[in-house]
Amino acid sequence: MPEPIENLRRIRLEKLQKIKKLGINPYPARCIRKQTISQALKMMGEKVAVAGRIMAIRGHGGIQFFDLRDESGKIQFLLKKDKLSIVNCQLLILLDIGDFIDASGTVTKTQAGEISILVDTFHLLTKSIRPLPSQWYGLKDTEERYRKRYLDLLIDSDKKKLFERKSKFWEVNREFMKGKGFLEVETPIMEHVTGGADAKPFITHHNALNEDFYLRISTELYQKRLIGAGFEKIYTLGPNFRNEGMDDEHLQEFYQIEWYWAYADYRQNMKMVEEMFNYIAREVYGKTKFTKGNHTFDISKKWDEIDYHQIIKEKMKIDIFDSSEREMLKVLANHKVKLEGKLNSARIVDDLWKIIRKDVTGPAFLINEPKFTSPLAKSKTEDERFTERFHVIIAGTELGNGYSELNDPQDQLERFKEQQQNREKGDEEAQMMDLDFVEMLEYGMPPTSGYAHSERLFWFLENITAREGTLFPQMKNLIDPLTLKMYGLKLTKQPVYDSKQKPPTLPEIKEVEQQMPKSLGITRAKAIELLKKYLKEEKEFNHLYATEVAMDYYAKKYGGNSEAWKLAGLLHDLDWDYVNGDIQRHGKVAAEILKKEGVCRPIVYSILAHVGFPEYPRKTKMDSALWGSEELTGLILALVKGRPDKQIINVTKESVLKVYKSLNFASGVNRKVIRQGAEELGISLEEHISNVLGAMRTIEYSL
């Protein structure tokens, strides 16, 4: 069995103290490096000075061998104790695999014929406290490799080469654009109105301006503003952000190249895209034939053209203009397509195409896409039902998107209005109304064609998943309890809940009720007065009223003080607007306000505990009821708001369970907290949903 990490770390810490007692700085700022290892390997018989990480230690007695590695390569060190200084000899026995050193000596060959450096002197550059994974347990699983990418790259040199190719991939993209006379420009990452794609954005808050901003989902609308300003060939290369699901082809943060070309149309752009793909394939890989999944494709072959309208008619017997939604939905049901979120004609038609797309090897261009799925593309002159738009289709997926840009301000405004209606009906991916952009178009923008592809193209050419092809993909924030123990720290953030863990044992209700004072220090009328003072809109009260009645239900179920439990539910988000959603201040500011009002400690404590601060762990069933109920009321209200009738009476437990399982719906709701609250209360998730939903049906909501 491997030695436990805490023991190995303790031994290395003891060595670190011994090194310091020798008067040696284990983390100096400078080293004596004069050559890389690859350079030193070619300097037989000469004096060199190199630096790197110790990757192997062997030998005994008077001779030691080290394998040292830097970015350029690996070399063997030959260390003879009788040739080293006293300090070097003392330091030698305190070194470990993973330490960084520099050394000077003569390049020679051992009797075995291996090129080595006969070391004259060496210095410690960095003492490693933890042993490398290969020395004690390896990287356990894929999740850990992504989470600790620095170790993954260190022990797997092929991974490092992958990301060197990725760097070259983007370098070649830039070379191609420069060769075509395009200028790289910057556009904002934080936007008041985001657009250019059908995607749900991330929201952030700008403290200085005290306004919410969206993280961009595309650079399209700002680049078009620059075209209107007189630039003719421009592009951006940088990150975009889309608050959508994660899978093998999608990440929420990804790099994308996007360009706009004045006085060009989509046909000219298609020709350039085909040329660019061939250029990338040859310059980065030296070939044009690739395999992705079950598809093998050759980028150099003549690209096919697929007619969107005709292929759906041919494969699905559906006319996207004449067939009813009912007919389309029947076809989707026959193909076992699961439909989530708000449905409209554009979404339904797109799902029909996706069934067909998965069998297209390509490379191919998808053309003749309808106007109702393309809010920013110019209509075709010969048939205005269609647009001058194209998608790059390879290996069953869309790898690029371009079109002749819409520059008619009145047409653009009408399409934005249509998209806005879809948003108001609950389609969070529909494009936003950008009046400033429409105003720019009224000043005039020349005929223009735009196009974009993301790093998904690189993932496809490498035949890897999105996370494999990203240095640091987004992961859940997991903190190793063993690390916290070794560092002598407690959690500074609520950990991700593990369903295999037993819920904490809570004190009996009787113990809590004995601590509840006779005077709660506040009335419901006073609580409402405080809410009106600190919350911006009374519509925000819906969530608080819902949590209040849920807490009332659980107080009666468990024999608690109903008035206290209800007040905790009513006041738990008192400071939300005041702190602008700052989770580090949320709850704490409310606690200060309530303390000044003389509110009793159990209510104030529950409000602090519902945020998840480690210094305020949940101690009572009142705490757990608030913890698990306020997230659930938020989920149920989002479901009610999305219904055409806006009536909670028609919401069922089954419909709540369905959206609970759909992470794309109300993605801000923490499902694990809901489940954890139920378990801490000693009930099933289904029972928890039934209880809270039943309580909420007793009041009316103004949505």
N, C-alpha and C positions, 0 to 999 in steps of 0.2 A: 504493500500500500504506500502511496506517496506521502511524504511528510506534510502535515497540515501547514497551510500557508502562514498561519499566525506564528508557528514555531520557526519557520524559515525566516520570516520577517524579523522576529526577535533576535535571531542569531546575527543577521546582517546589521541590525541596529547596534548590537554589541561591538561588531567590527568597526562600525562608523565611529563609535566613541574612542576605540583604541587608535584609529587613524588620527583623530583630532589630538589625542594625547601625544602623538609623535610630532606634533606641530605642523601637520599637513592639512592644508585647506582642501576638503573633499569636493568643493565646487568652485574652482578658480575661474576667473573671467577669460584667461588667455591660455594659449597652447603654442607648441613649437612646430606645428605642422608646416612643412614646406612642399610636400608632394602628396598627391592622392595615391591610394594603394595601386590603382591601375598603372600610374606613372612609375611607381617604385618597382613593380614587377619587371619593368623593362630596363632597369638600371643596375644590372649585375656588376658586383664589385665596387659599387659606389656608395658613398654615405648618403643616407636619406633620413627624413624626419616625417613620420606619418601619424595619423590619429584615427581612432574609430572605436567600435564597441567590441568587447570580448565576447565571442560566441562559443568558444570551447576552451577548456583548460585540461591539460594532461601532463603526465610525467611525474617524477618524484625525485627525492634526494636533491642532488646538486643541479639538476637540469629541469626546466619547465618549458612546455610548449603552449603557446596561446594561438588561437585563430582570431584574427582581428578583421572586422568588416567595416567599410565605409560605403557610401553610395556607389562608388566605382568598382568595388570588388572585394576580394578576401585574400589575406596573406597570413603566413605562419610566422610567429615570433619564436625565436630561440633565445631563452634566457638562462645564462650560466651564473649561478650565485657567486662564484669566485671572481666574476668579472664585474659584478654590480657593487654599488655603494652599500654601506651598512643600512642606510635609510631605505633604499630600494629593496634590500633583502627583507627588512621588517615589514615593508608595505606589501611585498609579494604574497605573503601568506594570508593577507587580509582582503585580497581581490576575489571577485566572484564573476561568474558569467552574467553579462548584462552591464558591467561597469564600462565606462569610457576612459581610455588612456591615450596619451601620446607617447611616442618613443623615437629615439634616434639610434642609428646603428648602420651596419654594412649589409648590403644585399648579398646573399650567398646561397649555396645549395647544400642541403643535408646529404648524408650518406644515402638516403632513400631517393635522392634526386628532386626533392621538393624545394622550390624557391622560397627562401625565408629571409628574415632580417635578424642578424645576430645583434641583439640589443646591447647598447652601451649604457643607456639610462632611460628611464621612463617616468611619467608623472600621471597621477590620478586626475582625471578631468571631471568625472561624475561618479559618485558611488550610488549604485542602484539598491533600493531598499526591498523591492519585491523581485523574486526570481521570475524569469521569463516563463510563459505558459508551457512551452515544450519541456521545461525542466521539472514541472510538478503536476500539471493536470490537463494541459492543452485547453484550447477554446472549446467549451462544452457543446455549443450549438450555433446555428446560424444567427439567432438573435444576438448572442454574445459577440459574435464576430462583427456585426454591424455596430453594436454599442461600443465596442472597444476596437475600433478600426485601426488604431495605432499599433496594436499588437498583431492584428490580422495581417497588416502589411509587413510587419517586421519578420514574422515567421513564414510568410508565403511570398516569396519574391515575384512570383507570376502575377500576383495581385498588383504589385507596384508597377509592373510593365503595362497592365491593363490601363491604369490611370495615366501613365505616360502617353499611351495611345490616345486617351481621351483628350489630353492637353493638345496633342498634335491634331486631333479631329477639329477642335475649335480654331486652332491656328490655321488650318487649311481652309476652313470656312471663311476666315478673315482674308486670307490670301486671295481667294476666289473673288470676294466682293471688291477688294482693292483693285484687282485686275480688271474688273468691269467698271471701274470709275465711281464706286459708291463710297460715301463718307460715313464713318461711324459717328453716331450722335447719342446723347443721353436723354432719357425722359424720366419723369418722376416715378418713384416706386409707391409713394403714398399719394392717393388721388381722392378728390371729393366725390367724383363720379367715375366709376370704373366701367370699362367696356372693351369691345373688340373680340369677345368670345362669349359662348354660352357657358357660364360657370358661376358658382357661388363664391363670393370673395371673402377674404379675411378682413376683419375690422380692427383698427387700432385707434388709440386716442392720442391726440396732439395736445399736450398739457399747455404749452405756451399760447396756442390759439384757442384752447378749450373747445375743440371740435373733433368729431370722429372722422377718420379717414379710412379709405379702403386700400389694401395692398393690391397693386395692379395685377390683373389677370392677363394683360396683353399691353403692348406698347403702341397699338394701332392708332388710336384717336389722337395721341400727341404727335406721332410721326406725320399724320395727315395734316395737322396744324402747321408743321414745318414745311410740308409740300405747299400749302397755301401761302407760306411766308416766302417762297421762292427757291427753296432747295429742290433739286430734281432727282438725285439718286442718294438715298440715305438708308441706313440700317442700324439696328440695335442688337447687342448680344449681351444678355444678362438674365437675372432670375425673374421669374413670374411666380405667382402664388394663387392656387385655386383650392378652396376649402371643400374638397370632394373626397371620395373614397380612395383607399390605397389598394393597389393590386400590382401584378407583375409589370404593368405598362404605365402606371400612374403614380406620381408622388405629388404632394401638396406644394412643394417647392421644386422648381426645375429650371434649367437654363434653356433659352430659346434664342434663335436668330430670326429677325423679322425685318423685312425691307419694303420700301415703297419707291416706285419708279414712275416719275412723271412722264406723260406723253406715250406711255406703253399700255397695252391691253393684256388680258389674261392669256391670250395665245402666245404673245411674245414672252410672257413670264413662264409659261409652261415649257417653252423651248429652253429658257435659261435654267430652269430647275432641273431638267433632264441632263443638261450639260454639267451642272454643279454636282449632281449625284455621282456622275461618272468620274468627275475630277476628285471628289472626296475618296471614292473607292480606290482609285489608282494611287493617289498620293499617300493615303494612310495605310492601305493594306496591300497595294501592289496587285490587286485582283478585282474582278467585278462580279464573281459568282459567290453567293453566300447561302447559308442555311439557317432558318429560324423555325424551330419547332418541326412541323411536318412539311414545311415549305422550303423549296430550293429555288432561288431566283437569280437571274443574271441582269445586272443593271445596264449592261451595254446593249442588250437586245432592244428591238423596237418596242416602245411603250404602247400598250393598248389604250383604247378609250372606251369607257363604260358609260352608257347613257342611263342616268339615274331613273328617269321616268320609265324607260323601256325595260330595264332589267327587273324592276319590281313588278311590272306588268307581266313579263315573261315568266319569272320564277314564282311569283306569289298570286298571279291572276287578280291583281289589285291595280286599279287606276287611281293614282294618288289625288287626282282632281275630281273624279266622279264617284268612286266607291265611298260608302258611308264609314264612319268611325266604327260602327258595330261590326261591319264586315272585316275591317282591319284588325280589330281586337280579337275576332274569332280566329283569324289566321295566326295571330301571336299566341293565342291560347293553345292552338294545335301544335305550335312549336315549343310549348312549355316556357314561354318567355315570362319572367316575373316582372311585373310593372310596379314601380315605386314612385312616390311623390305625385305631384300634380300632373295630370294628363291633358294634352291638347293635340291638335292634328299634327303639328310639327314633330312633337315627341313620338307619337305613334308611328308616323311614317319613317322617322329615323330608326326606330326599332325594327321595322321591316327590312330596311337596308342593311342593318347590322347582321341580321341572319344570313343574308346573301354574302356580305363582305368577308366573313370568316373563311370562305372557300376560295377567295381570290388570291392567287399567288403573286401576280404582277411581275414586274412593275407595271402600273397602269394609272391613268388619270380618270377619275370620276368626273363627269361633266353633266350639264343640263340639270343642275339642282334647282328645285323650285324656289320661288321668291319668298314663300312663307317660312322657309328654313334658313334664309340668307338675308338678314336685316341690313347688312352693310354692303351688299354686292349690287352692281349695276344690272338692270334687267336687260334681257336680249331684245334687240330691236325687232327681230322677226317674230317673236312670241314672248310677250311680257310676263307670261306665267313663269318663265325660266330666267335664270341669272347667268352671267358670265363668270362662273365660279368653277374651281377645280379642286379636287383632293388627290394627293399622292396615295395610292393604295399598294402596299407591299405586304406579303405574308399575312393576309387577313386583317390588316389594320390600317388606319389612316396615319400617315407619317408626315403630311404637310398639307397646308391649306392656302389657297390663293384665289384672287378674283380681280376683275375690273372694278375699281372702287366706285361706290355711289357718290356722285358729287352734285346731285340735284337736291338743294336744301329742303324743298317742299316734300319731295318723295321721302327723304331721310326722316323728316319730322313725322310723317304719317307712319313710317315703319317703327320709329321709336314709340309712338303712341300705342301701336299694336303690341309691342313688346311690354310696354308699361302695363297694359291691361292684363297680360299674362302674369306679370309680377304680382299685381293686385289680387289675382286669383290663386296665388300661392306658388307660382313657378319661380323659385329663388335663383334659377340659372338664366332666366330671361334677361335681356340687356336693359340697362338703365337709360332713362331719359337724360341726354346730355345736351342741354340747350346751348351751352357755350360752343359746342362743336357745330351745332346747326347754324349758329350765328357766324362762325368762321366760314362755313360753306356759302353763306349769303354774300360774303365778300368775294368768294370765288376760289375754287381749287381746280387745277387743270385735270384732264383725263389722266388717271393714275392706275397702276396695278400694284397690288401688294401680295406678299407671300410670307409664310413663317413655317419653320420646323424646329422641333425641340430636340433635346438630347435623347429622346426616344429613338431617333434614327441611329445614334451610336449604340444604344442597347440592342437594337435589332441586328446591326451589322456584327456585333460581338456575340449575338445569341445568348444574352444574359437577361436577368430580371432588372427592374428599375433600381431596386435597393442594392443589388450586386454592383451596378454601374454607377453608384453614387458614393462619394467618399464618406459622407456623414448623413445618412438618411434619417428622417425624423423617427424617433422611437419614444415609447412611453418612458417617463422618468422613474426608473427603478433604482432604488438605493440598496446596496448590499448591506444587510444587517451586520455581517461579519466585519466589514470595513468600518462601520460606525463604532462597533465594539472596540476594534483595534485603535481607532482614533480617539476613543473616549468621548464620543459625541452622541447626542440624541437627534432624532429626525427634526429637520427644520421645515419639512413640508409633508403634507398628508401623503402617505405611501399609496401606491396602487393596491387595491384590495385583492387578496388572493382568496378565491371562493373555497379553497381547500382548508383554509385556516378556520378554526372554530371561532364563532363570534365571542367577543369578550363577555365575561360574566358581569352582569350589572347588579347593583344593590337592589334589594327588594323595595317595592314601592312604599311600604310602610316606613322604611328608614328615611326615604326622601321626604315624605309628607311630614315627618316629625321635625325636619329642618325648615319647612315652609312657614314663614311668619304669618301671623293673623292678618297683618296689613301688607298688601302687595306693593304699596307705595305709588300706585298709579291706577286710574280707572280707564275703562275702554274709551270714554269720551276724551280724556286727556291724551290717550294713545293716538286717536284719530287726529287730534289737534297737532301733535308732533309730526305725524306723517304728512299732513298738509303743509307743514313748515319746511320739511326737509326733502320731500319728493316733488319732482317737477310736474307730473301729470297724474290726475286721479285714476286714469286708466291703469296705471301701474299698481293700483290697489287690488286689482283682481287677483293677482298672485298671492297677496297678503291675506285677503279675505278667504281664499281657498285653503291656504295653509292654516288659518285660524280654525276653520270648521273641521279640518282633518285632525288638528291637535285636540279639539273638543271631543271628537269621537274616541281618540286613543286615551284621553284622560278618563273618560267614562268606562272604557274597556278595562283599564288597568287600575281604576280606583284612585286616580290622581286628583289634584286640585284643578278643577276644570277652568276656573278663571285665570289661574297662573299659566296653564298650558296654552290657553287661547291667546293670552297676551304675548307669550313667547313667539307664537306663530304669526301674530299680527305685526310684531315689531322687528322681526328678524332681519329684514332688509331696510331698516330705517335710514341707514347711511349710504345706501347704494349710489344714489345720484351725487351725494355730497363728496364721496371719495372717487367718483368717476370710474367705478368698477375696479379700483386698485385692490386686489385680493389681499395684499399685505396689510392694508389699513381697514378693510371691510370687517365689520364686527367690532373692532377695537374702538372705532370712533363712536359707533352706536352705544357701546358699553359706557363710554365716558359721558355721553349725553344722558343716558338713563340713570347713571349713578348720581349725576347732578340733580336729577328729578326725584331722587330718593327711591328708585325702583329696587325691589328686594333682590338679594344676591342670586337665588336659584334661577330667576328669569334672565338676569344679565349673563349668568354663566352659560345657560343653554344657548343664548345668542352667540356668545364667543365660541362655544364648542361646535356650533353648526358649520363654521367656516373650515374647521379641520386643523386648527393650530395645535402643534404638538404639546404646547404648554397648557392647553385647555382640552384634555381628553374627555370624551363622553363618559359620564359617570352614572347617569340615571336613565331610566326609560323615557323621561321627558326629553332628555338630550337626544336619544336615539330616534324618538318619534319625529322630532324637528329635523334631524339629519336626513332621515329617509323620506319624509313627507314633502318637504319644500321642493326638492328636485322633481318628485312625481307630480305635484300639482302644476309645475311648470310644463311638464311633458303633456299633461292632459289639456291644459289651456291652449297649448300650441295646436293640438289636434282639433279642439273646438273651433279655434280661430280659422283653421283651414277648411272647415266644413261650409258648404253653401248656406245652410240654415243657421249656422252659428249657435246651435242648440246643444247643450250638454246632455239633455235628457235622452238624446238619440245616440250618445256615445256608449259603446259596450266595453266590457272588460276585454273581450277578444280583440277589438280594434285598438285598445291601448297596448295590449301585449304585442300586437303586430308592429306598431310604430316603435315600441320599446326595442324590438329586435332589429329594426331598420336604423342603422347608425347614420344614414344620410338624412333622416328626418330629425329636426330639432337637435342638430349635432352638438349644441352647447350643453345639452342635458347630460349629466354624468350618470349613466346607467348603473355603474358599479355601486355608487352611493345609494341608489334606490334599493338595490338588492341587499346591500349591507345593512341598511336600516331595517329591512324586513327581517333579516336573520337575527339582528340584535334584539328585535321585538319578539322573536320566537315564533314567527309566522312565515308562511310561504310567500313568494313574490305575487302569486295570483290572488291570495287573500289580501295582501297589502293593497293591491290595485283595486280590488272590490271595495275595501273599506274606505279608501280615500275618494274613489269615484262616487260611492254612495253618499259620502259626506258632502261632496261638492255639489251634488244634485239638489241640495236643500236651499241653495241661494241662486240668485240671478246674476248674470254677468253682462257688462256693457262692453262688447268687443267691437 
